[in-house]
Amino acid sequence: MAESNKNGATARLRNYFLAGVLITAPISITFWLTWRVITFIDDRITPIIPPQWNPESYLPFGVPGLGLIVALVALTLIGFLAAGYLGRVTMRIGERIVARVPVIRSVYSWTKQVFETVLSQSSAAFREVVLIEYPRPGCWAVGFITGTTVGEVQRLTAATVYNVFVPATPNPTTGFLLFVPKEDVHHLDLTVEEGIKLVISGGIVVPDQANFEGAEVDAAAKAQVAAQSDRAENVEGNGRKRRRRKQTQEPRSPGFITRLRNYFFAGILVTAPIAITVWLAWEFVAFVDGTVTPYIPAPWNPETYLPFSIPGLGVVIVVLGLIMIGFLTAGFVGRSLVSASERLLARMPVIRSLYSAVKQIFETVLKEQSRAFREVILFEYPRKNCWALGFITGPAEGGIQELTPDDTVNVFLPTTPNPTSGFLLFLPRRETQILSMTVEEGIKMVVSGGIVTPPDREVGDAAEPEESTPAPLAKSG
């Protein structure tokens, strides 16, 4: 009896403990994440506030969220100023200056295009949660529509194709960009937030079962879904016409809150591309400076006798050093030193394998006649009637070519938005379609999740990249 009472007390204590965790953990994690965001913003913005405007300079305590408030006010003010004539002129002048800087202009252009597309009210980028067959028929995955495929990719695929981003779990900020035909895309009646929760939790957090009624896969359901979609589009089109007539008859100016919200988003649109571009450039320069500058002898380092540091000194030293090394190794003495060093490295068990692999990669990529990462291709992945972008790294050789049919090529399939990771695939050359877009344009398309789409040069599109802005998509259910 005593043993039974003891076990019952232990079970109750365990239940109380689990109930306490269930109550406190979500609240604690939410507050912790919120506090981390506020602290992150405060630490970067509060120090640049002038002392006379900073209440923390004369109050005996800190003001949590001060940086966040300043950021919101500043973005709204920037949006207000950018909406005027002087703001637009200043933006045009700034963009013309940025367009002359080789690397910075590419980062700025695609960053701006991504923000313009995502923040546009008419854009459907990352506003639709869908279900697609991935990675094979009969196996399903959740994805997010980023637009309707246009340009060269659209011409080489089916009649109507969507750009679908398939996120990874539990990190939905990385995944794969796929091009899926419209009839293979099943719209879910889920918000983007619910879709992200489903992905992050690995399927633990499941929305209401009724939300998945739009994902029927049999032929009859597909026909019904298509009919409902057409009716919804017609209803939506009629609704737009009625709203347009009403707006024409009764023009109303937006309210104060609406104007503030528009100014805020305009401020984000103006500052975010500039801020991201400057941050990436500064991080790169700071990384090189921090690595190289400490090795500069004090007599040759101007920072030892100047009262300030010189940003970019390490970058300049690296560029000059590489030019000098290339100049010296072109001669007989330089080649002899390189040969002697390679013979020395060849005697070290692990180092020789690492050195030979790295050297072969750089020789293959940088030599003029190499085709590695020179061609962007479109191929069916991971199944028929589903496409992805890849980069040819070379022809398959050795045992791989002997065991594979036809003429096989090595293809690198990058992830989105980080193209430095992905999969190495071996495909028959006849199953790849070489695209006219440059490698830089292909990387932009992958990084942006299909939002930034290059023009189709073979049909004479405009020189400027076009946005993949889809028509309004009706949710089926």
LUMMAR-307208 format. One record per residue (C-alpha): residue number from 0; residue in three letters; chain; y, z, x. Coordinates in steps of 0.2 Angstrom, whole numbers, plus 5000, padded with zeros to 4 digits. Layout:
<recs>
  num  residu  chaine    py    pz    px
  NUM     ALA       A     Y     Z     X
...
</recs>
This chain:
<recs>
  num  residu  chaine    py    pz    px
    0     MET       A  5000  5000  5000
    1     ALA       A  5012  5005  5014
    2     GLU       A  5007  4989  5023
    3     SER       A  5011  4979  5007
    4     ASN       A  5028  4987  5005
    5     LYS       A  5032  4984  5024
    6     ASN       A  5028  4965  5022
    7     GLY       A  5038  4964  5006
    8     ALA       A  5053  4972  5015
    9     THR       A  5051  4960  5029
   10     ALA       A  5051  4945  5018
   11     ARG       A  5067  4951  5009
   12     LEU       A  5076  4954  5025
   13     ARG       A  5071  4936  5031
   14     ASN       A  5077  4929  5014
   15     TYR       A  5093  4938  5016
   16     PHE       A  5095  4932  5033
   17     LEU       A  5092  4914  5028
   18     ALA       A  5104  4916  5013
   19     GLY       A  5117  4922  5025
   20     VAL       A  5115  4907  5037
   21     LEU       A  5115  4895  5022
   22     ILE       A  5132  4903  5016
   23     THR       A  5141  4905  5033
   24     ALA       A  5135  4890  5043
   25     PRO       A  5143  4876  5033
   26     ILE       A  5159  4886  5032
   27     SER       A  5159  4891  5050
   28     ILE       A  5155  4873  5056
   29     THR       A  5169  4866  5045
   30     PHE       A  5182  4878  5051
   31     TRP       A  5176  4876  5069
   32     LEU       A  5178  4857  5068
   33     THR       A  5195  4858  5059
   34     TRP       A  5201  4870  5072
   35     ARG       A  5195  4859  5086
   36     VAL       A  5204  4844  5079
   37     ILE       A  5220  4854  5076
   38     THR       A  5219  4861  5094
   39     PHE       A  5216  4844  5102
   40     ILE       A  5231  4837  5093
   41     ASP       A  5242  4852  5097
   42     ASP       A  5238  4853  5115
   43     ARG       A  5244  4835  5117
   44     ILE       A  5259  4835  5107
   45     THR       A  5266  4852  5107
   46     PRO       A  5270  4851  5126
   47     ILE       A  5281  4836  5124
   48     ILE       A  5292  4844  5110
   49     PRO       A  5309  4848  5117
   50     PRO       A  5311  4867  5119
   51     GLN       A  5326  4868  5107
   52     TRP       A  5315  4860  5093
   53     ASN       A  5300  4870  5097
   54     PRO       A  5298  4886  5087
   55     GLU       A  5285  4892  5099
   56     SER       A  5299  4894  5112
   57     TYR       A  5308  4908  5103
   58     LEU       A  5294  4915  5092
   59     PRO       A  5282  4928  5100
   60     PHE       A  5267  4919  5093
   61     GLY       A  5260  4901  5093
   62     VAL       A  5261  4890  5077
   63     PRO       A  5244  4882  5074
   64     GLY       A  5245  4864  5067
   65     LEU       A  5263  4861  5074
   66     GLY       A  5257  4846  5084
   67     LEU       A  5248  4839  5069
   68     ILE       A  5264  4841  5058
   69     VAL       A  5275  4833  5071
   70     ALA       A  5262  4819  5073
   71     LEU       A  5262  4815  5054
   72     VAL       A  5281  4816  5053
   73     ALA       A  5283  4805  5068
   74     LEU       A  5271  4792  5062
   75     THR       A  5280  4791  5045
   76     LEU       A  5297  4789  5054
   77     ILE       A  5290  4776  5065
   78     GLY       A  5283  4766  5050
   79     PHE       A  5300  4768  5041
   80     LEU       A  5309  4761  5056
   81     ALA       A  5297  4747  5059
   82     ALA       A  5299  4741  5041
   83     GLY       A  5317  4737  5045
   84     TYR       A  5325  4722  5054
   85     LEU       A  5328  4731  5070
   86     GLY       A  5310  4738  5070
   87     ARG       A  5302  4721  5067
   88     VAL       A  5313  4713  5081
   89     THR       A  5308  4727  5093
   90     MET       A  5290  4724  5089
   91     ARG       A  5291  4705  5092
   92     ILE       A  5299  4708  5109
   93     GLY       A  5287  4721  5114
   94     GLU       A  5272  4710  5109
   95     ARG       A  5279  4696  5119
   96     ILE       A  5280  4707  5134
   97     VAL       A  5262  4713  5132
   98     ALA       A  5256  4695  5130
   99     ARG       A  5260  4692  5148
  100     VAL       A  5249  4706  5155
  101     PRO       A  5232  4699  5158
  102     VAL       A  5220  4713  5153
  103     ILE       A  5232  4723  5143
  104     ARG       A  5235  4709  5131
  105     SER       A  5217  4707  5126
  106     VAL       A  5215  4725  5123
  107     TYR       A  5231  4726  5112
  108     SER       A  5227  4710  5102
  109     TRP       A  5210  4715  5097
  110     THR       A  5215  4733  5094
  111     LYS       A  5229  4728  5083
  112     GLN       A  5218  4716  5073
  113     VAL       A  5205  4729  5070
  114     PHE       A  5218  4741  5063
  115     GLU       A  5227  4728  5053
  116     THR       A  5211  4723  5045
  117     VAL       A  5204  4740  5042
  118     LEU       A  5221  4747  5035
  119     SER       A  5224  4732  5024
  120     GLN       A  5222  4736  5006
  121     SER       A  5214  4719  5002
  122     SER       A  5201  4721  5016
  123     ALA       A  5183  4727  5012
  124     ALA       A  5180  4732  5030
  125     PHE       A  5170  4748  5030
  126     ARG       A  5172  4750  5011
  127     GLU       A  5155  4744  5005
  128     VAL       A  5138  4753  5008
  129     VAL       A  5124  4741  5007
  130     LEU       A  5105  4741  5009
  131     ILE       A  5097  4727  5020
  132     GLU       A  5079  4723  5026
  133     TYR       A  5079  4729  5044
  134     PRO       A  5071  4727  5056
  135     ARG       A  5058  4717  5046
  136     PRO       A  5054  4713  5028
  137     GLY       A  5049  4728  5018
  138     CYS       A  5058  4740  5029
  139     TRP       A  5076  4745  5024
  140     ALA       A  5091  4752  5032
  141     VAL       A  5109  4757  5027
  142     GLY       A  5123  4747  5033
  143     PHE       A  5142  4744  5030
  144     ILE       A  5150  4728  5026
  145     THR       A  5164  4724  5039
  146     GLY       A  5169  4707  5031
  147     THR       A  5163  4690  5026
  148     THR       A  5157  4679  5041
  149     VAL       A  5169  4665  5045
  150     GLY       A  5171  4653  5059
  151     GLU       A  5158  4646  5070
  152     VAL       A  5145  4659  5065
  153     GLN       A  5147  4655  5047
  154     ARG       A  5145  4636  5050
  155     LEU       A  5128  4639  5059
  156     THR       A  5121  4651  5046
  157     ALA       A  5118  4651  5028
  158     ALA       A  5130  4647  5014
  159     THR       A  5138  4665  5012
  160     VAL       A  5135  4678  5026
  161     TYR       A  5141  4695  5027
  162     ASN       A  5145  4705  5043
  163     VAL       A  5135  4721  5042
  164     PHE       A  5136  4735  5054
  165     VAL       A  5120  4745  5055
  166     PRO       A  5124  4762  5062
  167     ALA       A  5113  4774  5072
  168     THR       A  5107  4791  5068
  169     PRO       A  5114  4804  5071
  170     ASN       A  5129  4795  5079
  171     PRO       A  5136  4782  5067
  172     THR       A  5149  4777  5079
  173     THR       A  5136  4765  5088
  174     GLY       A  5124  4753  5081
  175     PHE       A  5121  4734  5079
  176     LEU       A  5132  4720  5071
  177     LEU       A  5121  4708  5060
  178     PHE       A  5125  4693  5050
  179     VAL       A  5115  4694  5034
  180     PRO       A  5115  4681  5019
  181     LYS       A  5123  4687  5003
  182     GLU       A  5107  4687  4993
  183     ASP       A  5099  4699  5006
  184     VAL       A  5113  4712  5004
  185     HIS       A  5110  4725  4991
  186     HIS       A  5126  4735  4986
  187     LEU       A  5124  4753  4984
  188     ASP       A  5135  4763  4972
  189     LEU       A  5139  4775  4986
  190     THR       A  5155  4779  4994
  191     VAL       A  5157  4777  5013
  192     GLU       A  5158  4795  5015
  193     GLU       A  5141  4797  5006
  194     GLY       A  5133  4783  5017
  195     ILE       A  5139  4791  5033
  196     LYS       A  5132  4808  5027
  197     LEU       A  5115  4800  5023
  198     VAL       A  5115  4792  5041
  199     ILE       A  5121  4807  5051
  200     SER       A  5108  4818  5042
  201     GLY       A  5094  4806  5045
  202     GLY       A  5090  4805  5027
  203     ILE       A  5091  4824  5023
  204     VAL       A  5108  4823  5013
  205     VAL       A  5103  4811  5000
  206     PRO       A  5116  4806  4986
  207     ASP       A  5111  4805  4968
  208     GLN       A  5096  4794  4965
  209     ALA       A  5106  4784  4952
  210     ASN       A  5116  4778  4966
  211     PHE       A  5102  4768  4973
  212     GLU       A  5099  4757  4957
  213     GLY       A  5108  4743  4965
  214     ALA       A  5095  4740  4978
  215     GLU       A  5081  4732  4968
  216     VAL       A  5071  4720  4978
  217     ASP       A  5061  4710  4965
  218     ALA       A  5066  4692  4960
  219     ALA       A  5071  4697  4942
  220     ALA       A  5082  4712  4948
  221     LYS       A  5090  4700  4961
  222     ALA       A  5094  4688  4947
  223     GLN       A  5101  4702  4936
  224     VAL       A  5111  4709  4950
  225     ALA       A  5119  4691  4954
  226     ALA       A  5123  4689  4935
  227     GLN       A  5131  4707  4935
  228     SER       A  5140  4703  4951
  229     ASP       A  5147  4687  4943
  230     ARG       A  5152  4696  4927
  231     ALA       A  5160  4710  4937
  232     GLU       A  5170  4697  4948
  233     ASN       A  5176  4688  4932
  234     VAL       A  5181  4705  4924
  235     GLU       A  5190  4710  4940
  236     GLY       A  5198  4693  4941
  237     ASN       A  5204  4694  4923
  238     GLY       A  5210  4712  4926
  239     ARG       A  5220  4706  4941
  240     LYS       A  5228  4692  4931
  241     ARG       A  5233  4705  4917
  242     ARG       A  5240  4717  4931
  243     ARG       A  5249  4703  4939
  244     ARG       A  5257  4698  4922
  245     LYS       A  5262  4716  4918
  246     GLN       A  5269  4718  4936
  247     THR       A  5279  4702  4933
  248     GLN       A  5286  4708  4916
  249     GLU       A  5288  4726  4921
  250     PRO       A  5293  4727  4940
  251     ARG       A  5292  4745  4946
  252     SER       A  5297  4752  4963
  253     PRO       A  5284  4763  4971
  254     GLY       A  5287  4781  4970
  255     PHE       A  5292  4793  4984
  256     ILE       A  5275  4798  4989
  257     THR       A  5268  4780  4989
  258     ARG       A  5283  4775  5000
  259     LEU       A  5279  4790  5012
  260     ARG       A  5260  4785  5012
  261     ASN       A  5265  4767  5016
  262     TYR       A  5277  4772  5030
  263     PHE       A  5263  4783  5037
  264     PHE       A  5250  4769  5038
  265     ALA       A  5263  4757  5045
  266     GLY       A  5267  4770  5058
  267     ILE       A  5248  4771  5062
  268     LEU       A  5247  4752  5063
  269     VAL       A  5262  4751  5075
  270     THR       A  5257  4766  5086
  271     ALA       A  5238  4765  5087
  272     PRO       A  5236  4749  5096
  273     ILE       A  5249  4753  5108
  274     ALA       A  5243  4771  5111
  275     ILE       A  5225  4765  5113
  276     THR       A  5230  4752  5125
  277     VAL       A  5241  4763  5136
  278     TRP       A  5227  4777  5135
  279     LEU       A  5213  4765  5141
  280     ALA       A  5225  4758  5155
  281     TRP       A  5230  4776  5160
  282     GLU       A  5212  4783  5160
  283     PHE       A  5207  4768  5171
  284     VAL       A  5221  4770  5183
  285     ALA       A  5219  4789  5184
  286     PHE       A  5200  4787  5187
  287     VAL       A  5203  4775  5202
  288     ASP       A  5218  4786  5209
  289     GLY       A  5208  4802  5208
  290     THR       A  5193  4794  5217
  291     VAL       A  5203  4784  5230
  292     THR       A  5219  4794  5234
  293     PRO       A  5211  4809  5242
  294     TYR       A  5203  4798  5256
  295     ILE       A  5220  4790  5261
  296     PRO       A  5225  4798  5278
  297     ALA       A  5240  4809  5276
  298     PRO       A  5252  4798  5287
  299     TRP       A  5248  4783  5276
  300     ASN       A  5249  4792  5260
  301     PRO       A  5267  4791  5253
  302     GLU       A  5263  4805  5241
  303     THR       A  5263  4817  5255
  304     TYR       A  5281  4815  5259
  305     LEU       A  5288  4810  5242
  306     PRO       A  5292  4823  5228
  307     PHE       A  5282  4814  5215
  308     SER       A  5265  4805  5214
  309     ILE       A  5263  4786  5212
  310     PRO       A  5252  4781  5198
  311     GLY       A  5242  4766  5202
  312     LEU       A  5242  4769  5221
  313     GLY       A  5223  4770  5221
  314     VAL       A  5221  4754  5212
  315     VAL       A  5233  4745  5224
  316     ILE       A  5223  4752  5239
  317     VAL       A  5206  4746  5231
  318     VAL       A  5212  4729  5228
  319     LEU       A  5219  4727  5246
  320     GLY       A  5203  4735  5253
  321     LEU       A  5192  4723  5244
  322     ILE       A  5202  4708  5249
  323     MET       A  5202  4714  5267
  324     ILE       A  5183  4717  5267
  325     GLY       A  5180  4700  5260
  326     PHE       A  5191  4693  5273
  327     LEU       A  5181  4702  5287
  328     THR       A  5164  4699  5281
  329     ALA       A  5167  4680  5280
  330     GLY       A  5167  4680  5300
  331     PHE       A  5153  4681  5312
  332     VAL       A  5156  4699  5316
  333     GLY       A  5157  4704  5298
  334     ARG       A  5141  4695  5294
  335     SER       A  5132  4703  5308
  336     LEU       A  5137  4720  5303
  337     VAL       A  5131  4717  5285
  338     SER       A  5114  4711  5291
  339     ALA       A  5112  4726  5302
  340     SER       A  5117  4738  5288
  341     GLU       A  5104  4729  5276
  342     ARG       A  5090  4731  5289
  343     LEU       A  5094  4749  5290
  344     LEU       A  5094  4751  5271
  345     ALA       A  5078  4742  5270
  346     ARG       A  5069  4756  5279
  347     MET       A  5074  4769  5267
  348     PRO       A  5061  4771  5253
  349     VAL       A  5071  4774  5237
  350     ILE       A  5088  4768  5243
  351     ARG       A  5082  4750  5247
  352     SER       A  5075  4747  5229
  353     LEU       A  5092  4753  5222
  354     TYR       A  5102  4743  5234
  355     SER       A  5092  4727  5232
  356     ALA       A  5093  4728  5213
  357     VAL       A  5112  4731  5212
  358     LYS       A  5115  4718  5225
  359     GLN       A  5105  4705  5215
  360     ILE       A  5114  4709  5199
  361     PHE       A  5131  4706  5207
  362     GLU       A  5126  4691  5216
  363     THR       A  5118  4683  5200
  364     VAL       A  5133  4688  5189
  365     LEU       A  5147  4683  5202
  366     LYS       A  5141  4667  5209
  367     GLU       A  5149  4652  5202
  368     GLN       A  5134  4642  5197
  369     SER       A  5126  4657  5188
  370     ARG       A  5125  4656  5169
  371     ALA       A  5123  4675  5168
  372     PHE       A  5135  4682  5154
  373     ARG       A  5143  4664  5153
  374     GLU       A  5136  4659  5136
  375     VAL       A  5137  4668  5119
  376     ILE       A  5122  4663  5108
  377     LEU       A  5118  4666  5090
  378     PHE       A  5099  4670  5086
  379     GLU       A  5089  4676  5072
  380     TYR       A  5087  4695  5074
  381     PRO       A  5077  4706  5070
  382     ARG       A  5069  4694  5057
  383     LYS       A  5071  4677  5049
  384     ASN       A  5088  4674  5040
  385     CYS       A  5097  4688  5049
  386     TRP       A  5107  4684  5064
  387     ALA       A  5115  4693  5079
  388     LEU       A  5126  4689  5094
  389     GLY       A  5119  4689  5111
  390     PHE       A  5123  4684  5129
  391     ILE       A  5111  4674  5140
  392     THR       A  5108  4682  5157
  393     GLY       A  5097  4669  5165
  394     PRO       A  5080  4660  5163
  395     ALA       A  5064  4670  5162
  396     GLU       A  5054  4669  5178
  397     GLY       A  5038  4675  5185
  398     GLY       A  5025  4683  5174
  399     ILE       A  5036  4684  5159
  400     GLN       A  5038  4665  5158
  401     GLU       A  5020  4662  5161
  402     LEU       A  5015  4674  5146
  403     THR       A  5028  4667  5134
  404     PRO       A  5028  4650  5126
  405     ASP       A  5040  4636  5129
  406     ASP       A  5056  4638  5139
  407     THR       A  5061  4656  5138
  408     VAL       A  5078  4664  5142
  409     ASN       A  5084  4682  5145
  410     VAL       A  5095  4688  5131
  411     PHE       A  5106  4704  5131
  412     LEU       A  5109  4710  5114
  413     PRO       A  5124  4723  5114
  414     THR       A  5127  4737  5103
  415     THR       A  5143  4740  5093
  416     PRO       A  5156  4746  5097
  417     ASN       A  5149  4750  5115
  418     PRO       A  5143  4733  5122
  419     THR       A  5138  4741  5139
  420     SER       A  5121  4746  5131
  421     GLY       A  5109  4736  5120
  422     PHE       A  5092  4728  5122
  423     LEU       A  5085  4715  5134
  424     LEU       A  5075  4701  5124
  425     PHE       A  5066  4686  5129
  426     LEU       A  5068  4671  5117
  427     PRO       A  5063  4653  5117
  428     ARG       A  5078  4643  5122
  429     ARG       A  5075  4632  5106
  430     GLU       A  5078  4647  5095
  431     THR       A  5095  4651  5102
  432     GLN       A  5111  4642  5097
  433     ILE       A  5125  4642  5110
  434     LEU       A  5142  4646  5103
  435     SER       A  5159  4638  5109
  436     MET       A  5167  4655  5109
  437     THR       A  5171  4663  5126
  438     VAL       A  5162  4679  5132
  439     GLU       A  5178  4689  5130
  440     GLU       A  5179  4683  5112
  441     GLY       A  5160  4687  5109
  442     ILE       A  5163  4705  5116
  443     LYS       A  5178  4707  5105
  444     MET       A  5168  4702  5089
  445     VAL       A  5154  4714  5094
  446     VAL       A  5166  4729  5098
  447     SER       A  5176  4726  5082
  448     GLY       A  5160  4726  5071
  449     GLY       A  5164  4708  5066
  450     ILE       A  5182  4711  5061
  451     VAL       A  5189  4701  5075
  452     THR       A  5182  4684  5073
  453     PRO       A  5186  4669  5085
  454     PRO       A  5190  4652  5078
  455     ASP       A  5178  4638  5076
  456     ARG       A  5184  4626  5089
  457     GLU       A  5172  4612  5084
  458     VAL       A  5180  4610  5067
  459     GLY       A  5198  4611  5073
  460     ASP       A  5203  4629  5068
  461     ALA       A  5219  4636  5073
  462     ALA       A  5221  4643  5090
  463     GLU       A  5224  4661  5085
  464     PRO       A  5209  4671  5080
  465     GLU       A  5206  4674  5061
  466     GLU       A  5202  4690  5053
  467     SER       A  5186  4691  5043
  468     THR       A  5194  4697  5027
  469     PRO       A  5181  4695  5013
  470     ALA       A  5184  4692  4995
  471     PRO       A  5183  4707  4984
  472     LEU       A  5165  4712  4983
  473     ALA       A  5158  4718  4966
  474     LYS       A  5146  4733  4967
  475     SER       A  5130  4729  4958
  476     GLY       A  5120  4743  4949
</recs>
